[in-house]
Amino acid sequence: MNLLDLVSGPVGQQLIGGLSKQTGASDSSVSSAVSLALPFLLSQMNKNASTPEGAANLDKALKDHPGSVLNNIDGLLNSGNMADGLGILGHVFGDKQNQVAQNIGKQSGLSTGNVLQILATLAPIVMGFLGKQKQSNNIDQNGISGLLGGLLGGMQQTNGNELSMIEKMLDSNGDGSIMDEAMDLGSKLLGGFFKK
């Protein structure tokens, strides 16, 4: 199973439905936010893992996320505990997490607070998926970047502009805006589920 199968299947439906109830937002708005958030998370994790220190830190963090969260999405949604997710966002985005949330919010029509809630819920799921892949494929820290690159897949060739645009936004001083290409990237990454 790849990440696309995961989020476009029952787990994705459960996630969108649960987040819609939590935030009071429509399924389509939440879907838009998730489809934007996923490439942001993966591309920034990939960028962080491109240094030996970053790869070692991510490898260590993945050992604490063996994938059990994937079997209990309801538990994650109902716990109301976003500490783990917010901690992950802090490691991935650093002081840029509010900027990322604001930009995703502008595109999806959600408040920054709602987007942060969605990101904090999505982050442990992504980490759980990566942790499960690391465990089942016996990947060490040297293979982390390859794993992330594989998830982003051929998109770096076919959609390099969109990915570099996301990276530029993460490095910008906060006055950037998300263009339609980011939404296209998210839609391509997540497949047809979010286009219903």
N, C-alpha and C positions, 0 to 999 in steps of 0.2 A: 504494500500500500504506500502511495506517496502522499504528500501533504495535500495535494489537490483532491485526491479521493477522499481524504479525511474530512476536509471542510465542505466538500460538495455532497457528502453523504449524510447519514443520520446525525453524526456529530455536528456537522455544520448547521443542520436544521434546528437541532436542539439549542445550539449556541445562539443563533439568530433569534429564535423565539424567546429564549431566556433573557437575552440582552434587551430585546424590545420591551418585555415586561418591566425589567429593572429601570430602564431609562425613560419609559413612557413614549418612546419614539417608534415610528413605523418600521416594519420589517425592511422596507426598501431603503430607508435612511441608514439603518444599522448595517444592512448588507453593503451599502456604499462605503461606509466607514471601515468595515472589516476588509473590503476589497482594496482599500487604500492602505490600511494599516499593515497588512501582511507583507507587501513588498518593502515598505519602510523598515519593518523589523528585520526581515531577512537580509536586505542589502546593507543595513548598518551593522548587523552581526557579522556579515561576511567581511565588511571593511575592518571591523575590530579584530577579527581573527586573522587578518593578513599580516599581523606582527607576531613574533614568537610569544611575547608577553600576553597579547590579546588572546591568542589561540590557547595558551596555557590556562588563562583565567576562565575562558568559556568551557574548556574541557573539564576543569574542576567543577564549574557550576552545573554542567550536564550530569555529573555523577550524582547530584542531589535531585535530579529530575529524570527518574528511570522510565517514565511514561505511564505511571499508575493513574495520573489525572485524566488520561484519555478514556479510562473505564468508569469515570465518575464525574462527568460534565455537570450533572445536576447538583452534585455535592459542591463543586466549585461555584456554580451560579448561586446556590442557596446559602453558602457560608457567609456571604457579605464581607469576607476577609480579603482585602485587596493588597495586604502587606507584601506577599510574595511577588505579585504582579508588579507592584510599584517599585519594589527592589530591583526586579529584572529590568524594568524600564530605565531606572537610574543608571544601571551598569551599561545598558545598550546605548542610550541616548545622552547620558550625562545631563548637563544643564539645558539641553535642547528639547526635553520631552514636552514642555508646555508649547514651545514653538511648533513642534510636530503636530500636537493635538489641535492647536489653533488652525493650522493649515488644513488638516483633515476635516475639521469642523466647518471651515468655510466651504469646502467642496461638497460635503455631505449634508449640510444644513443643520448639524447638531452643535450643541454647546461644547465648549472646551472641556467642561466637567464630564459630560456624557462620553466624549471621545476618550478621555483619560480612563474612565471606567471600562470602556470597551477594550482599550489597549491593555489595561491591567488584567483583564480577564483573558485576553488572547495570548498574552506573553507566556503564562505558565503552560498553555496548550502547545504553543510552538516549542518551548523548551522541552516539554514532555515528549513531543514527537521526535525532536532531535536527539534527546537522551535515549529513547527507545532504539532509534537508528544506530546510534553510537554503540549501544550494548549489543544489539543483534548482529551488527556487522563488524564488531570488534575494532572500532575506529579509535585511534589514539589522537593526541593533540595535533599531530602533523596532518591528519586526515580531515580535521574539522572544516577547514576552508574548502576542501574538495566536496565535502558533504553539502555545505551551504551553496557552493557554486553549482552543484548538481541540481539542487532544489530550484535555484533561479534558472537553471537549465540553459537551453539554447537561447533563452530570452536575452542573455547578454549580447548575443550576436544579432538576433532579430529585433530586439528592443533596446539596444544599447543607449539610445538617446534618452529614453524614459528613465532607465536606471541611473544614468549620469546626472539627469535632471534631479532625481531624488537625492543623490549624493550631494549635489550642489546646494540643494535646499537645506540639507542637514548642516552644511558648512556656512550657510549664509548668516547674515546678521539679523534675521527675523523679519525682513521686509519682503521676502519672496512670496509667491503665491503658487498654489498647485495648478498646473495646467491640465487640460483634458487627457494628456498623454498618461498621467499617473493613474487616472481612472481606467484608461484602456489597459494599462499594464496589470492593474489589479484584476480586471475582468478576465484578461487572458490567463493570468496566473491561477485564478480560481475556477475557470471554466464556466460552463453554462448555468450553474446553480444560481448565481447572483444576477442573472439576466432575466429571471422569470417574471 
